Amino acid sequence: MKKIKVGIIGAGRIGKVHTDSITFNIPGAEVKTIVDKFMNDEIKEWAASRGVMNTSDNASDIFKDPEIDAVLICSSTDTHAQFTREAAEAGKHIFCEKPVDTDIDRIRETLKIVEKSGVKFQIGFNRRFDHNFRALKEASLAGKIGDTHMIHITSRDPQPPNPAYIKDSGGMFVDMTIHDFDMARFLSGSEVEEIYVQGAVLVDPEIGKQGDIDTAIITMKFANGAIGSIDNSRKAAYGYDQRAEIFGSKGSVYSRNDSASTIVLSTEDSVSEEKPLFFFLERYMASFAQEMKEFFEAIENDTAVPCGGIDAIRPVQIAQAALESLKSGLPVKIKY
């Protein structure tokens, strides 16, 4: 069977992760070209080490190539919408890192072009493909905990970003919590109808000077009647804290953090276990590979992608409502 040929735009951290996922885990796909606007000898050498000899600083080299079937958009957020449109107009299947854009109207316009083109479009919310969160979802779907009453998500980074990053990131809700908003939808199987936020700057005053927060408690009401909460921090001194619980009429199911091992050391002085994995690439590497696998399966089998257009727009709408709540100090009903 003919391999699906891929072009990747953006050779930063996530572009490299996806290149490796395809190269080492997906025999039915092949990365043909890597584009980065800052293309240099170091990137070229890295690409060559993965068997990719075609490199460029111009994304049009991917869109114009008739051999390329699919495009992975891993560049900066401000380029996602334009590259998605160009890829769709060129008839290429699209995997786009979140978010497509921070402007809802621009996302809608972009998705209309994608829909008209008939190509596959998958948005990059990799946590849906994580083994822990999938197991939570499957337990809920199997009816093991009855009707969902409450969902709680804990998401705390091991260290804060450089405050300079905040300026162009869209803020904590778009940059960080957007994953949790998507996870809330995924675990509940429902849309968020109302949101209320309490936020503070407790980690780094410089983040506050950028007009952002670094600590938040978020409560939500879902369309199916369930309620939920998210707690966020930009700094957990003990590592990357990623947990969730679904509580229902017949019980609860929750996931613990992943660690390097599951050993518990017990002595007369203390009982201890290993800290959570520190970095998001350690924690979620398998989920990145799995989302790539399912993207290419959707192309090969002409089936629906697991995380599509509606999932590209809803978390951004929730993030905007969260920001409105933070500013007003009031609950906000979300208009979709």
Protein Blocks (a to p, Z undefined) as FASTA:
>chain_A
ZZdddddehjafklmmmmmmmmmmmmkbccfbdcdfkbcfklmmmmmmnopabdcfbfkl
mmmmmkbmbdcdfbdfklmmmmmmmmmmnopacdddddfblcfklmmmmmmmmmmnopac
ddddfklmpmklmmmmmmmmnopnopafbdcdddddfbdcdfklmmmnopjklmmmmmmm
mmmmmmnopacfbdcdddddfkbmmlmmnopafbdcdddddfkopacdddddfbdfkbcc
dddddddfkbccddddddfblcdcddfkbccdddddfbfklmmmmmmmmmmmmmmmmmmn
opacfbdfklmmmmmmmmmmmmmmmmnopacdddZZ
